[in-house]
C-alpha cells in the first residue's frame, strides 16, 4: 500500500513515487526496512510540516515506528513560531500548504541560517515544483502517494539511518 492521507501505518508497504534531488544516490544502501531504535538523541527530531492532519499524523507514526523522533506542525507559521531549529535533524515539508508555500518556507529558513536537510512532499507534482525544490535545496522529493519505504529511505539519506 502507499502512504496516503488515510493509510494505516502498519499496512504501508509497497512502491511509490520518489525523485531524489541534487546529488542524492539513487538506491538505498540500508536494505530491508524494519522498525529500529533511534541512534539520534531523543532531543533531536524530524520536523514534519503538512496541513493535512491525517497525512501529518501518518508520517509521524511511521517515523516513530522506524526509530525517529518527530514533531508535527500544521503550517509554516506553526513551525516558525516553534523555533528550536537546533533540535531538527531534518524536515519533511509539504510544498502546497494551505495559503502557504513549502518552497517559500524553505527560503525563509535559509535566510535565518537554518540549513537542516529538507524532504519535500507534494500531491501536485510538476516540473516547476521539482525545479524550485532543487533550486532551494532538497534531500529528496516525494510525490503523494508514496510508499513507506520511499519515505524511510529518504530519511536515512537526509538524517542518517536508525540502528
Backbone as JSON, one array per atom type, in Angstrom:
{
  "sequence": "XXXXXXXXXXXXXXXXXXXXXXXXXXXXXXXXXXXXXXXXXXXXXXXXXXXXXXXXXXXXXXXXXXXXXXXXXXXXXXXXXXXXXXXXXXXXXXXXXXXXXXXXXXXXXXXXXXXXXXXXXXXXXXXXXXXXXXXXXXXXXXXXXXXXXXXXXXXXXXXXXXX",
  "N": [[0.84, -1.18, 0.0], [0.3, 2.32, -0.44], [1.47, 5.38, 1.04], [-0.98, 7.33, 1.98], [-3.29, 9.98, 2.75], [-5.14, 8.67, 4.48], [-4.08, 6.22, 5.07], [-3.22, 3.26, 6.84], [-0.61, 3.03, 9.16], [0.67, 0.61, 9.83], [0.06, -0.91, 7.64], [1.47, 0.08, 5.54], [3.29, -0.65, 2.99], [5.04, -1.03, 0.02], [5.29, 0.18, -3.35], [6.22, 3.43, -4.4], [6.23, 6.83, -5.58], [9.17, 8.59, -6.09], [11.61, 11.13, -6.21], [14.93, 11.97, -6.26], [16.8, 14.69, -5.19], [19.44, 16.87, -6.3], [22.38, 15.52, -6.24], [21.82, 13.18, -4.75], [22.09, 9.73, -3.94], [20.8, 7.1, -6.01], [19.81, 4.64, -5.08], [18.85, 2.94, -2.09], [21.11, 2.1, 0.47], [20.59, 0.74, 2.71], [19.15, -1.58, 2.94], [16.56, -3.96, 3.81], [13.6, -2.66, 5.28], [13.02, -2.32, 8.61], [11.38, -1.84, 11.74], [13.26, 0.15, 14.0], [15.55, 1.09, 16.69], [16.2, 4.46, 17.72], [19.23, 6.21, 16.8], [19.82, 8.75, 17.09], [19.97, 11.43, 19.45], [17.31, 11.72, 21.85], [16.38, 14.36, 22.03], [16.68, 15.38, 19.5], [14.86, 15.77, 16.52], [12.75, 14.92, 13.69], [11.22, 17.36, 11.88], [7.96, 17.77, 10.8], [5.96, 19.22, 8.39], [2.82, 19.66, 7.37], [-0.33, 20.46, 6.11], [-2.46, 18.73, 6.02], [-4.08, 16.86, 8.26], [-4.4, 14.04, 8.61], [-2.42, 12.98, 6.93], [-0.14, 14.15, 8.04], [-0.19, 13.03, 10.64], [0.03, 10.3, 9.99], [2.6, 10.22, 8.8], [4.13, 11.01, 11.01], [3.65, 8.85, 12.8], [4.74, 6.74, 11.31], [7.45, 7.51, 11.11], [8.18, 7.39, 13.84], [7.75, 4.68, 14.31], [9.86, 3.62, 12.91], [12.0, 4.43, 14.37], [12.65, 7.15, 14.56], [12.4, 10.34, 16.14], [9.68, 12.6, 16.06], [8.31, 15.79, 15.34], [5.34, 17.49, 14.86], [3.77, 19.8, 12.64], [1.2, 22.0, 11.63], [1.33, 24.08, 9.84], [3.32, 26.55, 8.09], [3.6, 28.82, 9.63], [3.18, 27.79, 12.23], [5.47, 26.18, 12.52], [7.53, 28.12, 12.31], [6.91, 29.7, 14.51], [7.4, 27.93, 16.57], [10.17, 27.56, 16.62], [13.31, 26.56, 17.97], [15.11, 25.3, 16.19], [17.55, 24.09, 16.27], [17.05, 21.64, 17.25], [16.12, 20.13, 15.2], [16.85, 17.5, 13.07], [16.33, 17.03, 10.45], [13.83, 17.98, 7.99], [10.49, 17.39, 6.9], [8.59, 18.69, 4.45], [5.56, 19.78, 3.14], [4.9, 20.84, -0.11], [2.66, 22.28, -1.0], [1.12, 23.95, 1.11], [-1.74, 24.99, 3.03], [-2.72, 28.08, 1.94], [-0.05, 28.8, 1.93], [3.39, 28.34, 0.97], [5.53, 25.61, 0.74], [8.01, 25.81, -0.45], [8.53, 28.54, -0.2], [8.67, 28.6, 2.59], [11.0, 27.08, 3.03], [12.86, 28.87, 1.9], [12.62, 31.02, 3.7], [13.6, 29.78, 6.01], [16.26, 29.3, 5.23], [17.17, 31.95, 4.97], [17.25, 32.58, 7.63], [19.38, 31.16, 8.42], [19.02, 28.47, 8.82], [19.74, 25.32, 8.02], [18.95, 22.68, 7.93], [18.53, 19.45, 6.45], [16.08, 18.97, 3.86], [13.15, 17.21, 3.01], [10.99, 17.28, 0.49], [7.48, 16.96, 0.01], [4.67, 16.29, -2.08], [1.38, 16.51, -3.43], [0.79, 17.51, -5.8], [2.47, 17.27, -8.25], [4.83, 18.78, -10.39], [6.84, 20.01, -13.1], [7.75, 22.55, -12.55], [7.57, 22.66, -9.72], [9.45, 20.67, -9.06], [11.79, 21.84, -10.09], [11.94, 24.21, -8.54], [12.2, 23.1, -5.98], [14.65, 21.78, -6.2], [16.25, 24.0, -6.65], [16.15, 25.46, -4.2], [17.2, 23.61, -2.6], [17.09, 20.31, -1.68], [16.87, 17.16, -0.03], [15.38, 15.05, -0.85], [12.56, 14.43, -3.01], [9.32, 13.7, -2.88], [6.44, 12.27, -4.31], [3.06, 12.31, -3.55], [0.68, 9.7, -3.71], [3.13, 8.1, -1.66], [5.39, 5.42, -0.93], [5.95, 3.8, 2.24], [8.49, 2.79, 2.39], [9.89, 4.44, 0.58], [9.78, 6.93, 1.92], [11.13, 6.34, 4.36], [13.64, 5.54, 3.39], [14.43, 7.96, 2.29], [14.61, 9.51, 4.61], [16.69, 8.18, 5.9], [18.8, 8.81, 4.17], [18.83, 11.63, 4.36], [18.89, 12.22, 7.13], [20.31, 10.29, 8.41], [20.65, 6.81, 9.19], [18.62, 4.68, 11.34], [19.49, 2.51, 14.09]],
  "CA": [[0.0, 0.0, 0.0], [1.01, 3.58, -0.5], [1.18, 6.33, 2.11], [-1.99, 8.3, 1.59], [-3.76, 10.62, 3.98], [-5.89, 7.81, 5.38], [-3.46, 4.9, 5.12], [-2.78, 2.74, 8.14], [0.85, 2.96, 9.21], [1.11, -0.78, 9.85], [-0.19, -1.53, 6.34], [2.16, 0.84, 4.5], [4.43, -1.27, 2.34], [4.79, -1.07, -1.41], [6.09, 1.05, -4.19], [5.7, 4.79, -4.52], [6.96, 7.72, -6.47], [10.13, 9.46, -5.43], [12.69, 11.69, -7.02], [15.96, 12.46, -5.35], [17.34, 15.96, -5.68], [20.81, 17.35, -6.2], [23.47, 14.72, -5.72], [21.43, 12.09, -3.87], [22.23, 8.43, -4.59], [19.52, 6.59, -6.49], [19.35, 3.45, -4.38], [19.14, 2.88, -0.66], [22.11, 1.11, 0.85], [20.27, 0.3, 4.05], [18.5, -2.87, 2.89], [15.16, -4.1, 4.19], [13.16, -1.73, 6.31], [12.43, -2.91, 9.8], [11.39, -0.86, 12.82], [14.54, 0.16, 14.69], [15.74, 2.07, 17.76], [16.91, 5.64, 17.22], [20.61, 6.45, 17.21], [19.9, 10.18, 17.36], [19.5, 11.74, 20.79], [15.88, 11.97, 21.95], [16.09, 15.78, 21.84], [16.7, 15.67, 18.08], [13.62, 15.3, 15.88], [12.4, 15.28, 12.33], [10.07, 18.26, 11.88], [7.05, 17.46, 9.69], [5.03, 20.32, 8.15], [1.8, 19.31, 6.39], [-1.61, 20.96, 6.56], [-3.4, 17.62, 6.05], [-3.88, 16.22, 9.56], [-4.23, 12.59, 8.53], [-1.1, 12.73, 6.34], [0.86, 14.55, 9.06], [-0.22, 12.02, 11.7], [0.56, 9.05, 9.43], [4.04, 10.36, 8.66], [4.68, 11.0, 12.37], [3.62, 7.47, 13.31], [5.69, 5.94, 10.55], [8.81, 7.87, 11.54], [8.39, 6.85, 15.19], [7.84, 3.22, 14.18], [11.18, 3.3, 12.38], [13.04, 4.87, 15.3], [12.91, 8.58, 14.54], [11.52, 11.22, 16.89], [9.04, 13.51, 15.12], [7.47, 16.89, 15.81], [4.41, 17.74, 13.77], [3.3, 21.17, 12.52], [0.15, 22.09, 10.62], [1.52, 25.22, 8.95], [4.63, 27.21, 8.14], [3.54, 29.73, 10.77], [3.37, 26.99, 13.45], [6.88, 25.8, 12.58], [8.34, 29.3, 12.57], [6.62, 30.12, 15.89], [8.0, 26.95, 17.47], [11.62, 27.79, 16.74], [14.1, 25.39, 18.39], [15.57, 24.63, 14.98], [18.73, 23.28, 16.58], [16.55, 20.32, 17.6], [15.69, 19.45, 13.97], [17.92, 16.86, 12.29], [15.89, 17.3, 9.1], [12.43, 18.37, 7.92], [9.62, 16.95, 5.82], [7.73, 19.85, 4.21], [4.63, 19.72, 2.01], [5.1, 22.0, -0.98], [1.42, 23.05, -1.09], [0.45, 24.14, 2.39], [-2.91, 25.86, 2.89], [-2.39, 29.51, 1.87], [1.38, 28.97, 2.13], [4.22, 27.54, 0.09], [6.65, 24.94, 1.37], [9.22, 26.36, -1.06], [8.76, 29.82, 0.48], [9.1, 28.27, 3.95], [12.42, 26.71, 2.94], [13.63, 30.09, 1.67], [12.64, 31.75, 4.98], [14.52, 29.07, 6.91], [17.62, 29.56, 4.77], [17.5, 33.34, 5.33], [17.52, 32.58, 9.07], [20.56, 30.34, 8.66], [18.61, 27.11, 9.17], [20.13, 24.53, 6.85], [18.6, 21.26, 8.1], [18.1, 18.83, 5.19], [14.64, 19.02, 3.6], [12.49, 16.27, 2.11], [9.72, 17.87, 0.06], [6.42, 16.05, -0.41], [3.62, 17.01, -2.78], [0.32, 15.8, -4.15], [0.63, 18.24, -7.05], [3.78, 17.24, -8.89], [5.0, 19.5, -11.66], [8.22, 20.33, -13.42], [8.06, 23.8, -11.83], [7.83, 22.31, -8.31], [10.73, 19.95, -8.98], [12.87, 22.79, -10.31], [12.03, 25.09, -7.38], [12.72, 22.31, -4.86], [16.08, 21.59, -6.42], [16.91, 25.31, -6.54], [16.29, 25.84, -2.79], [17.93, 22.52, -1.94], [16.31, 19.27, -1.02], [17.5, 15.84, 0.04], [14.51, 14.18, -1.65], [11.3, 14.99, -3.48], [8.41, 12.57, -2.94], [5.12, 12.56, -4.83], [1.99, 11.57, -2.88], [1.03, 8.86, -2.57], [4.45, 7.48, -1.71], [5.46, 4.24, -0.06], [6.68, 3.93, 3.5], [9.89, 2.51, 2.07], [10.47, 5.65, -0.03], [9.96, 7.95, 2.95], [12.17, 5.93, 5.31], [14.92, 5.61, 2.69], [14.76, 9.39, 2.19], [15.02, 9.93, 5.95], [18.02, 7.61, 6.15], [19.77, 9.6, 3.4], [18.86, 13.02, 4.83], [19.1, 12.36, 8.58], [21.1, 9.18, 8.94], [19.83, 5.65, 9.49], [18.49, 4.24, 12.72], [20.21, 1.26, 14.28]],
  "C": [[0.88, 1.24, 0.0], [0.6, 4.46, 0.67], [0.25, 7.38, 1.55], [-2.54, 8.9, 2.86], [-4.49, 9.69, 4.94], [-5.29, 6.41, 5.53], [-3.08, 4.51, 6.55], [-1.27, 2.57, 8.12], [1.33, 1.51, 9.15], [0.94, -1.45, 8.49], [0.61, -0.88, 5.22], [3.42, 0.13, 4.02], [4.1, -1.35, 0.87], [5.66, -0.08, -2.13], [5.43, 2.41, -4.26], [6.56, 5.58, -5.47], [7.94, 8.53, -5.66], [11.14, 9.93, -6.45], [13.68, 12.26, -6.05], [16.64, 13.66, -5.97], [18.85, 16.02, -5.51], [21.78, 16.41, -5.49], [23.09, 13.58, -4.8], [21.58, 10.76, -4.61], [20.86, 7.87, -4.95], [18.98, 5.41, -5.72], [19.71, 3.52, -2.91], [20.18, 1.8, -0.4], [21.79, 0.46, 2.19], [19.44, -0.98, 4.09], [17.05, -2.82, 3.31], [14.82, -3.15, 5.32], [12.49, -2.48, 7.44], [12.42, -1.84, 10.88], [12.68, -0.98, 13.63], [14.55, 1.17, 15.81], [16.5, 3.26, 17.22], [18.36, 5.68, 17.68], [20.81, 7.93, 17.48], [19.42, 10.44, 18.76], [18.01, 12.06, 20.78], [15.53, 13.43, 21.66], [16.05, 16.15, 20.36], [15.48, 15.03, 17.41], [13.61, 15.63, 14.4], [11.16, 16.16, 12.44], [9.26, 17.99, 10.62], [6.03, 18.6, 9.58], [4.09, 19.91, 7.02], [0.46, 19.78, 6.93], [-2.7, 19.89, 6.6], [-3.15, 16.8, 7.32], [-3.64, 14.72, 9.45], [-2.87, 12.22, 7.92], [0.0, 13.02, 7.37], [0.95, 13.49, 10.16], [0.37, 10.7, 11.21], [2.07, 9.09, 9.29], [4.71, 10.31, 10.04], [4.73, 9.6, 12.96], [4.65, 6.59, 12.61], [7.12, 6.24, 10.99], [9.11, 7.29, 12.92], [8.54, 5.33, 15.15], [9.22, 2.79, 13.72], [12.31, 3.94, 13.18], [13.39, 6.34, 15.29], [11.94, 9.31, 15.47], [10.94, 12.21, 15.88], [8.25, 14.57, 15.86], [6.65, 17.34, 14.62], [3.87, 19.17, 13.83], [2.28, 21.24, 11.39], [0.3, 23.25, 9.65], [2.96, 25.74, 9.06], [4.69, 28.12, 9.36], [3.78, 28.97, 12.08], [4.83, 26.58, 13.61], [7.74, 27.0, 12.96], [8.13, 29.82, 13.99], [7.29, 29.21, 16.91], [9.48, 27.24, 17.7], [12.33, 26.49, 17.07], [14.63, 24.6, 17.2], [16.84, 23.83, 15.19], [18.33, 21.86, 16.98], [16.15, 19.5, 16.37], [16.88, 18.83, 13.26], [17.61, 16.94, 10.8], [14.4, 17.61, 9.14], [11.76, 17.74, 6.72], [8.62, 18.09, 5.63], [6.88, 19.61, 2.97], [4.83, 20.99, 1.18], [3.86, 22.89, -1.0], [0.7, 23.06, 0.25], [-0.74, 25.09, 2.17], [-2.48, 27.33, 3.0], [-0.9, 29.8, 2.07], [2.12, 28.07, 1.14], [5.36, 26.91, 0.89], [7.98, 25.42, 0.82], [9.56, 27.69, -0.38], [9.24, 29.6, 1.91], [10.58, 27.91, 3.96], [13.3, 27.95, 2.75], [13.71, 30.93, 2.95], [13.62, 31.11, 5.95], [15.97, 29.33, 6.52], [18.07, 30.98, 5.12], [17.82, 33.47, 6.82], [18.73, 31.73, 9.43], [20.25, 28.91, 9.04], [18.79, 26.23, 7.93], [19.85, 23.04, 7.01], [18.16, 20.7, 6.75], [16.57, 18.81, 5.08], [14.25, 17.89, 2.66], [11.16, 16.93, 1.76], [8.77, 16.77, -0.34], [5.35, 16.89, -1.11], [2.61, 16.06, -3.4], [0.09, 16.42, -5.51], [1.98, 18.37, -7.74], [3.77, 18.05, -10.18], [6.49, 19.74, -11.87], [8.66, 21.6, -12.67], [8.37, 23.52, -10.36], [9.17, 21.61, -8.16], [11.91, 20.91, -9.14], [13.05, 23.72, -9.12], [12.61, 24.35, -6.18], [14.22, 22.09, -5.0], [16.84, 22.9, -6.22], [17.14, 25.71, -5.08], [17.0, 24.76, -1.98], [17.0, 21.54, -1.26], [17.09, 17.96, -1.06], [16.71, 14.84, -0.78], [13.23, 14.91, -1.98], [10.38, 13.8, -3.68], [7.03, 13.03, -3.4], [4.09, 11.68, -4.13], [1.13, 10.9, -3.95], [2.41, 8.24, -2.75], [4.47, 6.34, -0.72], [6.21, 4.58, 1.23], [8.17, 3.74, 3.25], [10.57, 3.74, 1.47], [10.73, 6.73, 1.01], [11.1, 7.58, 3.89], [13.55, 5.95, 4.65], [15.37, 7.06, 2.54], [15.24, 9.93, 3.53], [16.42, 9.42, 6.27], [19.1, 8.4, 5.41], [19.95, 10.99, 4.0], [19.33, 13.14, 6.27], [20.06, 11.34, 9.15], [20.18, 8.03, 9.3], [19.65, 5.47, 10.99], [19.21, 2.92, 12.85], [19.27, 0.08, 14.33]]
}
